[in-house]
Amino acid sequence: MEEPRSELKADVDERAEAPDFDELTSPEDLVRGNRTRDDFFDTALGLDSPATASDVAELAGHGVDAAREYLEWFERMGIVTQVTESPATYERNQAYLNWRRVQTLRANYATEELLEFLKTESERAEMLAGEFDIEAPDEISISQYAAATDQSIEEVWEQLSTWKTARRRITLLERALTTESGDGADLQSAV
């Protein structure tokens, strides 16, 4: 084992004083289970609105300089997009997330399974469209529909959320079922 450099060795005076163990970083903080990159990645994926590097640093529990570096790297990779320049704000790139989900679907499921999932979600979306008697869930006022149908706002919101989720799943499943050439990867769902 090599000797440490002289500036790293404790001198006689430093050896005379016992270290203040309360001032040392706790082992739990040193071994957190997640790497810094993963903390920033998780934070970036959770951005619902534009955030500054300071915001991201606070959410990730790390420094602002590290947040800037990771955000710039994530932007080059397409994970986030820069919204403003001064101050620089970033938001999650939903198109990237959708692409990742499509890739995961293609990798984990056979075509027959994807077709069955698509059938199930299509039936769910059609049933809800018929229930509300409209084409798209965004056309509904939750409070007005709840009052008109004598349902609770929570019930109507839950039904609309289920419908929106089914429509998002249909879009992802249709993209996963397109040819892998990439030509159909950005097709929008008809629903």
C-alpha positions in Angstrom: 0.0 0.0 0.0 1.3 3.4 -0.9 1.9 6.1 1.7 -0.5 9.1 1.4 1.0 12.4 0.2 2.4 14.5 3.0 -0.4 17.1 2.8 -2.9 14.3 3.5 -1.1 13.1 6.6 -2.0 14.4 10.1 0.7 16.3 11.8 1.6 15.9 15.5 -0.9 18.7 16.6 -3.7 17.2 14.6 -3.1 13.7 16.1 -3.3 15.2 19.6 -6.9 16.2 19.1 -9.6 13.5 18.8 -11.9 13.9 15.8 -15.3 15.4 16.4 -17.4 12.4 15.2 -20.6 14.4 15.3 -19.2 16.6 12.6 -18.4 13.6 10.2 -20.9 12.6 7.6 -23.0 9.7 8.8 -22.5 6.3 7.0 -26.2 6.4 6.0 -25.6 9.6 4.1 -22.5 8.3 2.4 -24.2 5.1 1.3 -27.6 6.3 0.1 -28.4 3.5 -2.4 -28.9 5.9 -5.3 -26.2 7.5 -7.3 -26.3 11.3 -7.9 -27.1 10.8 -11.5 -30.1 8.6 -10.6 -31.3 11.3 -8.2 -31.2 13.9 -10.9 -32.7 11.6 -13.5 -35.6 10.8 -11.2 -36.1 14.5 -10.5 -36.0 15.4 -14.2 -38.6 12.8 -15.0 -40.8 14.2 -12.3 -40.8 17.8 -13.7 -44.4 18.8 -14.5 -43.5 22.4 -15.1 -40.4 24.4 -16.0 -37.8 24.4 -13.2 -34.5 26.1 -12.6 -31.3 24.3 -11.7 -31.8 25.5 -8.1 -35.2 23.9 -8.0 -33.9 20.6 -9.4 -31.0 20.6 -7.0 -33.3 21.1 -4.1 -35.7 18.3 -5.3 -32.7 15.9 -5.9 -31.0 16.8 -2.6 -27.7 17.8 -4.3 -25.8 20.9 -5.3 -26.8 23.5 -7.9 -23.6 23.1 -9.9 -24.2 19.4 -10.3 -27.8 20.1 -11.2 -26.7 22.4 -14.0 -24.3 19.8 -15.4 -26.8 17.0 -15.3 -29.6 19.2 -16.8 -27.3 20.1 -19.7 -26.4 16.5 -20.2 -30.0 15.4 -20.0 -30.9 18.1 -22.6 -28.3 16.8 -25.0 -29.8 13.3 -24.5 -33.3 14.5 -25.1 -34.6 13.7 -21.6 -35.4 17.4 -20.8 -35.9 20.5 -22.9 -34.7 23.9 -22.0 -37.7 26.3 -21.8 -36.0 29.6 -21.0 -32.4 30.9 -21.0 -32.2 33.5 -18.2 -32.8 32.0 -15.8 -32.4 28.6 -17.5 -35.5 26.5 -16.9 -36.0 22.9 -18.0 -39.0 20.6 -18.3 -39.4 16.9 -18.8 -39.5 15.9 -22.5 -42.7 13.8 -22.7 -41.9 12.6 -26.2 -38.7 11.0 -24.8 -40.7 9.2 -22.1 -43.2 8.0 -24.6 -40.4 6.7 -26.8 -38.9 4.8 -23.8 -42.3 3.3 -23.0 -42.8 2.1 -26.6 -39.3 0.5 -26.6 -40.1 -1.2 -23.3 -43.4 -2.6 -24.7 -41.6 -3.9 -27.8 -38.9 -5.5 -25.7 -41.2 -7.1 -23.1 -44.2 -8.3 -25.0 -45.0 -10.4 -28.1 -47.1 -8.9 -30.8 -50.1 -11.1 -29.8 -49.9 -9.7 -26.3 -49.7 -6.1 -27.5 -52.7 -6.7 -29.7 -54.7 -8.1 -26.8 -53.8 -5.1 -24.6 -54.8 -2.8 -27.5 -58.2 -4.6 -27.8 -58.8 -4.3 -24.0 -57.9 -0.6 -23.9 -59.9 0.2 -27.0 -63.0 -1.4 -25.6 -62.5 0.5 -22.3 -62.2 3.8 -24.2 -65.2 3.1 -26.4 -67.3 2.2 -23.4 -66.4 5.4 -21.6 -67.0 7.5 -24.7 -70.5 5.9 -24.9 -71.1 6.5 -21.3 -70.3 10.2 -21.6 -71.8 10.4 -25.1 -68.9 12.5 -26.4 -65.7 12.0 -28.5 -63.0 13.1 -26.0 -62.7 13.4 -22.2 -61.4 17.0 -22.5 -64.9 18.1 -23.7 -66.4 17.4 -20.2 -66.7 19.8 -17.3 -66.3 17.6 -14.3 -68.5 19.7 -12.0 -71.3 20.3 -14.5 -71.4 16.6 -15.5 -71.5 15.5 -11.9 -74.3 17.9 -11.1 -76.3 16.9 -14.2 -75.9 13.1 -13.6 -76.2 13.2 -9.8 -72.7 11.7 -9.3 -70.0 12.9 -7.1 -67.2 15.0 -8.5 -64.7 12.3 -7.5 -66.6 9.6 -9.4 -66.7 11.7 -12.6 -63.1 12.7 -12.2 -62.1 9.0 -11.7 -64.1 7.9 -14.8 -62.5 10.7 -16.9 -59.0 9.8 -15.6 -59.6 6.2 -16.6 -60.7 7.2 -20.0 -57.6 9.5 -20.5 -55.3 6.7 -19.3 -56.9 4.2 -21.8 -56.4 6.7 -24.6 -52.7 7.2 -23.7 -52.2 3.5 -23.5 -53.9 3.0 -26.9 -51.4 5.6 -28.4 -48.4 3.8 -26.9 -49.6 0.4 -27.9 -50.3 1.5 -31.5 -46.8 2.9 -31.7 -45.3 -0.3 -30.3 -47.2 -2.3 -32.9 -45.9 -0.2 -35.8 -42.9 -1.4 -37.8 -39.5 -1.1 -36.1 -38.1 1.0 -38.9 -39.0 4.1 -37.0 -41.3 5.4 -39.7 -44.4 4.9 -37.6 -42.9 5.8 -34.2 -44.4 9.2 -34.2 -47.8 8.4 -35.5 -50.6 9.8 -33.4 -53.5 7.7 -32.3 -56.9 8.1 -34.0 -58.4 8.1 -30.5 
